[in-house]
Each structure stands twice: as C-alpha cells, then as structure tokens.
C-alpha cells in the first residue's frame, strides 16, 4: 500500500471516531512507523486558566500512539496502556501529536509520542510526552464482547 493510500485509510478510520470529530482532529501524516495528528485549539478545549485541557493533550497522545502502532500491526488495534508527562501549559492555535514506533512484535508495538503546541508560524513548543503499548485485537472478539450478556 502506497503512502497516499495509507493516509486515505487512516483518514477514514479517524473520521469514523465520533470523539475525534468532536475535537476536530486531522491525520496529517500516516506512514509505516509514524503518525502525526493535529487538533485546532478552540475555546471549548480549554481549562479555566486558558490552557488546552490536559484531557485533550492526553487524547492527542493516545490516538497518535494508536495510529502509529496501527501502521505496523494493522487496523485492528487498541491502546493497552500509556503514560503521559505534562511538561508545560499548552497555549496556542494548534496541537500536534507526533508518534513513532519504538519496537514492534507480532501482536504489540511500543510507541512514543511528543505533543507540541504551535501559534501561527512560530516555533512549536513541546508540552507533553507519552509512551504506550498498542495491541492487536480481532474483530470477532470485539463483536463478541459487545454482545455478551453482563
């Protein structure tokens, strides 16, 4: 699959996620071993001090990690775990989550993501960093789990 086809597939997956649509996320790079996600900063995504809410930074890291892992494991993946460090308040016009695969096995990938904030054409500022484990799932197990009685 070529780079353009892979990006188109990633955009379709992102568009199928209601929460991603809510925050306005865009997949701007999606190639083997890496993914870049952007989120325009708007008033609804801020906390009481005017900084981008930590949950939005966390979403950017989590989803970028999962997309990066998906480039090497395939489309049926989920985040198994991740850790995030908030480094400084995010103030700007756009969040950028840049994720790469650190190591991939047959069923899981360890990925790293840095989350930056940018203001206009000014330099990007690192505001969070994360690392996580992305695991393969099977479509059958997801469907079975969703319909299994409680």
FENHURA-V413089 format. One record per pair of residues at least 12 apart in sequence whose ideal C-beta (glycine too) atoms are under 7 Angstrom apart, sorted by the first residue. I is the first residue (numbers start at 0). J is the second residue. If there is no record, write none. Layout:
i->I j->J
i->I j->J
This chain:
i->2 j->30
i->5 j->29
i->5 j->30
i->6 j->26
i->6 j->29
i->9 j->26
i->9 j->29
i->9 j->66
i->10 j->26
i->12 j->74
i->13 j->26
i->19 j->62
i->22 j->38
i->22 j->44
i->22 j->55
i->22 j->58
i->23 j->38
i->23 j->39
i->24 j->36
i->24 j->38
i->24 j->62
i->25 j->37
i->26 j->66
i->29 j->66
i->29 j->70
i->30 j->70
i->31 j->70
i->31 j->71
i->32 j->67
i->32 j->70
i->32 j->71
i->32 j->99
i->32 j->100
i->33 j->67
i->33 j->70
i->33 j->98
i->33 j->99
i->34 j->63
i->34 j->66
i->34 j->67
i->34 j->70
i->34 j->98
i->35 j->95
i->35 j->96
i->35 j->97
i->36 j->59
i->36 j->62
i->36 j->63
i->36 j->66
i->36 j->96
i->37 j->93
i->37 j->94
i->37 j->95
i->38 j->55
i->38 j->59
i->38 j->93
i->38 j->94
i->39 j->92
i->39 j->93
i->40 j->91
i->40 j->92
i->40 j->93
i->40 j->94
i->49 j->90
i->50 j->88
i->50 j->89
i->50 j->90
i->51 j->89
i->51 j->94
i->51 j->116
i->53 j->85
i->55 j->94
i->56 j->85
i->56 j->89
i->56 j->94
i->56 j->114
i->56 j->126
i->56 j->127
i->57 j->83
i->59 j->94
i->59 j->96
i->59 j->114
i->60 j->81
i->60 j->83
i->60 j->96
i->60 j->112
i->60 j->114
i->60 j->127
i->60 j->129
i->61 j->78
i->61 j->81
i->63 j->96
i->63 j->97
i->63 j->98
i->63 j->112
i->64 j->78
i->64 j->81
i->64 j->98
i->64 j->110
i->64 j->112
i->64 j->129
i->64 j->131
i->64 j->133
i->65 j->77
i->65 j->78
i->65 j->133
i->66 j->98
i->67 j->98
i->67 j->99
i->67 j->100
i->67 j->110
i->68 j->100
i->68 j->108
i->68 j->110
i->68 j->133
i->71 j->100
i->71 j->103
i->71 j->108
i->72 j->103
i->72 j->108
i->72 j->133
i->72 j->135
i->73 j->135
i->75 j->135
i->75 j->136
i->75 j->137
i->75 j->138
i->76 j->133
i->76 j->134
i->76 j->135
i->76 j->136
i->77 j->134
i->77 j->136
i->78 j->131
i->78 j->133
i->79 j->107
i->79 j->132
i->79 j->133
i->79 j->134
i->80 j->131
i->80 j->132
i->81 j->129
i->81 j->130
i->81 j->131
i->82 j->129
i->82 j->130
i->83 j->127
i->83 j->129
i->84 j->127
i->84 j->128
i->85 j->127
i->86 j->125
i->86 j->126
i->86 j->127
i->86 j->128
i->87 j->124
i->87 j->126
i->88 j->126
i->89 j->116
i->89 j->126
i->90 j->116
i->91 j->116
i->91 j->117
i->91 j->118
i->92 j->117
i->92 j->118
i->92 j->119
i->93 j->117
i->94 j->114
i->94 j->116
i->95 j->115
i->95 j->117
i->95 j->123
i->96 j->112
i->96 j->114
i->97 j->112
i->97 j->113
i->98 j->110
i->98 j->111
i->98 j->112
i->99 j->111
i->106 j->134
i->106 j->135
i->107 j->132
i->107 j->133
i->107 j->134
i->108 j->133
i->109 j->130
i->109 j->132
i->110 j->131
i->110 j->133
i->111 j->130
i->112 j->129
i->113 j->125
i->113 j->128
i->114 j->126
i->114 j->127
